[in-house]
Amino acid sequence: MTSSDHLETLAQTLEATGDYRVVRRLKPRPRIVPPPCTPLRLGLVVDVETTGLDHQRDEIIELAMTPFNYGLDGTIFSVGDSFQGLRQPSEPIAPEITAITGITNEMVAGQVIDPAEVARFAAPASLVIAHNAAFDRCFLERFSDVFSTKPWACSLSQIDWAAEGFEGAKLAYLAQAAGFFYDRHRAAHDCLATIELLAMRLPRSDVTSLSQLLDGARAVSWRIWAENSPFDLKDVLKARGYRWNGDPGPQPRAWYIDVPEAQREAELRFLRTEIYRRTVDPLVHKIDAYNRFSNRP
């Protein structure tokens, strides 16, 4: 018996008592041979570390991309080699960012990430996935046009972790709840942890996380804007689930809501009868995987 086998036996013995729970270090996923004639797609999990939260002002200081092959049912068959790069920003990295990411000014000194190389690496991907795609996509679309051409999905928001019994959706929490740990806050490690979570079967629905994610990515929704709505009805909109967009940019400064296809007409009827109380044609945008999580108009 090897030392690793012996340690695993000890871990199983502890777990069998019911008094201990052993969290294992994340290891490379073994390759699974797909059944003959299985249609395969190439997924790409991405993660960025940045100098801040503002995608228009702050900069990428680390980028990782990890490709993997998957079936249309959400089975992950193999994981490829990661792309990983550091980048020196135009301004020094603030101490608070170093505290979060572990990336210092010395580590990025003279480092460059070539956008053309990134585009070549990402080009074959059928789907780009991030754990908080609303953050990563905006930074990456600014960095390389290739990310504007790809459908995106979000493992943070498009998997119903709460319905599956998880009390949080942060990557480190989900990993620990799933029984593994990894070296956090470095982009490549975050990518591998995300793939491990996508590959696991969810405890209540008994489908892979990726399967649920793909269903969410394939769905079409509609963003309905309540432009120039009466100010005294803002609480009515808020209570119904509308959110306020006050950011400068191409999107209207107005209340809005995202609804699935089946609820579109009912929501328009609500605005006409309860908010505007007249016949209006609110601004409506179709949202799918190609523009979801993007800040583009």
N, C-alpha and C positions, 0 to 999 in steps of 0.2 A: 504494500500500500504506500503510495506516495504521500509526501507531507501535505499536499493540497487535499488529497482524498481523506487523510486523517482529520484535517481541520474541518472539512465539510461534514464528516461523521459527527464530530463534536458539536458543530452548529445544529445539526438535525436533532441530536440528543437534547440539547438545550431547548429547542423549539418544542419538542415532544412533551416537555413538562408542562407547557402552558403558561409558564412563568417568565419566559424569555422570548424576545423576538430578535432575530439576527438580521441585520441589514448588510448585504453583500456588496463588494466593490463592483462597479459596472465593468463587464468584460466584453470584448468584441463579439458581436452576434455571429453564430455559425451560419454558413450558407445553406439554404434550403433549395433543393433542385425542384423547379416547378414541374407540374404534370405536363405531359406532351400537349402541344398546341395551346398552351396557356398564353393569352395576350398579356404582354408585359409593358409597363410604363416606367419611365425614369422620374423619380421624385428628387427634389433637391431641398434639403433643410439648410436654412441660412441663419446666421446670427451675427450681429454687429455689436461692437463696443464703441462708444462715442464719447466726445468731450462734453456732451450735455443732451438735453431733451428736445431742443429746437432744431428740426431738420433743415430749416432755412439758414441757420447761422452756425450750428455746431457741426463737427466733422467726425467721420469714421476714423478710429485709431486701430481697430482690428476687425477683420472679416474672416469668417469661416463658412465654407459650403461643403456639405457632405451629401453625395449622391447615393441613391438606393433604388433597387428594382422592386416593383410591387405589382400585384395582380389587381384586376378591377374590383375584386371582392374585398380588398384591403389587406391582403396577406403580403408581408414583406419577405422577400426571398434572399436578397443579398445587399450588403452595404459596401460601397466603394471607398476609395481613398479620398481623404478630405483635402480641399484647398484651404490654406490658412496663411494669412499675411498681416503684418503690422504696418502702420502708416504714421509718419510724423505729421502732426497737424501744423497749421500756420501759427498757432499760439501754443504756449506751453500747457501741458495737461495740469489741471487744477488738482491740488492735494485731495480734495473730496472725491474726485473721479478716480484717482489712483487707489484710494481706500476702497472704493466699490469694485473696481475692475482688476486691481493688482497690476495695472500697466503703468510703468513709470516713463518719464521723459528719456531716461537713458535707454530703455528698451526700444523706443521708437526712433531714436536718433538716426537720421539718414535712411530710414525705411520708407519704401514706396510700394503701393499696390497698383499694378498696371490695369487700368480699366479695360483695355483690349484683352488682356489675359483673363480677366474676370468674365467678360462677355463670351469668350470661347468656351470657358468651363461651364457656364450656365446655359449656353445655347441649346444643348440637347434635351434639357429638362421639359417634361410634360406638365409639371406642377411645382411651384415654389411654396415651401412651407416655413413658417416662423412661429415661435412661441411668443406672440404679440406682434402679429403682422402689421398692425396699424402703425407701429413704431418702425420696424425694420424696413418695410416697403418704401416709406417716404424717404428714408436715407439712401436706400439702394437705387431708387429711381433717379435720384439726383446724381448718383455716382456713375451709373451706367444705364444707357437706354434699353439694354436687353431686358431689364426687369419690368419695364413698362409694357412689354409685349407678351408677358407670361401670365397665365392664371395663377392666383395665389390662394392659399388657405391658411388658417390660423389655428394652431393646436391649443391656444389659450381659450379662445372664445367660441370655436365651432365644435367643441366636444363638451357635452353637458356633464362636467365633472361632478357637480353637486348632485345631480340625479343618480350618479353612480356611487354615491356615498363618500366622496372626497370633500373635506371641509375647506379646502383652498385649491387654487389653481396655479400657484407659483411653481416653477419648474423644480426647484429643490424640494419643495414639500411633496409634490406628486411622486418624485423619484423615491423619496424615503417611504412614502405610503405604499409604493409598489415594491419595496424591499431591496432597493439598491442605493448606493451613494456614488458620487463622482467628484472630481476636482472642479469646483464651481468657479463661475465668473470668467472663464476663458472660453472664447467663442467656439472652438472646435469641440471642447468637452460638452458644452451646452447642446450642440448639434447631435452628438451621439446619444446624449441622455434623451433628447426629444424623440429620436428614432426608436429608442428602446420603449418609450411610453406609447408610441404609435403602434408598435408591434404587439403589445400585450392585449389580452382579452379583457374587456371591461367586466367588472364583477357582477353587475345586475343585468345588463342587456346581452351579455355573452357574445359580443361581436368585438372585433379588434377596434382599437381607438381610431386607426386609420380609416376603417370602414365608415364609422360615424362622421369622421372629418370629410371624407369624400362626398357623402350625402349632403353635408352642409355646403361644400364648395360648388356642387352641381346645381344647387337650388338658386332660383332667381328671386330677388326681392325688389321692392320699390321704395325709393326715398321720396317722401311727400313733404313739400315745404309749405308752411303756413305763413307765407310772406305778408307783411302788413296786417297781421291779425290784430284785433282789438286788444289793447294793453290790459284792460280789466278782465280779460279771459285767459291770461297767461297761466293762471293756476289751474284752470280746467285742462289746458294743453299739457301742462306738466304732470298732472295727475293721470292723464291718459298714456303717458310714456313719451311725450315729445321732449326733445332736448334743444337747448339753445346753442346756436353757432354764432359766437361773437368774434371769431378769429378773422383777421384780414386775409383776403385771398380771393380765389375765384368763386367760392361758394357764397350764397346769400347770407346776410346777417339776419337770421330768422329762426323760428322754431321748426323742427323737422322730426319725422318719425320714419323708421324703416319697417315695412310690413311685407309679409309673404304675398305671393301672387293672389291667393284666395281671399285676402283681406283688402285688396287694393280698392275695389269699388265701394266697400262699406266705409273705408276711411275717408274717401273723397265725399261720400254722402254725409258723414259726420261733420266735416269742415263746412259744407254748404249749409247744413241745417242748424248746427249748434254754434259755429264760430262766426262765419261771415253772414249767415242768414239771408243769403241771396245766391244766385247762380254765378259761380266762379269756376275757373279752370286753374287750380293750383299747379305750381311747377312740380313735375314728377320726373325722377331720374330712374332708369333701369339699373339695377346693381347685379352684377354677376362676378365670377371669379377673376375676370380680366380687369375690372375697375374697383372691386371691393378692397377696402383698406388703403386705397390710393388717395393722394391729395390732389390729383390732377382734376381739372374741370370735366 
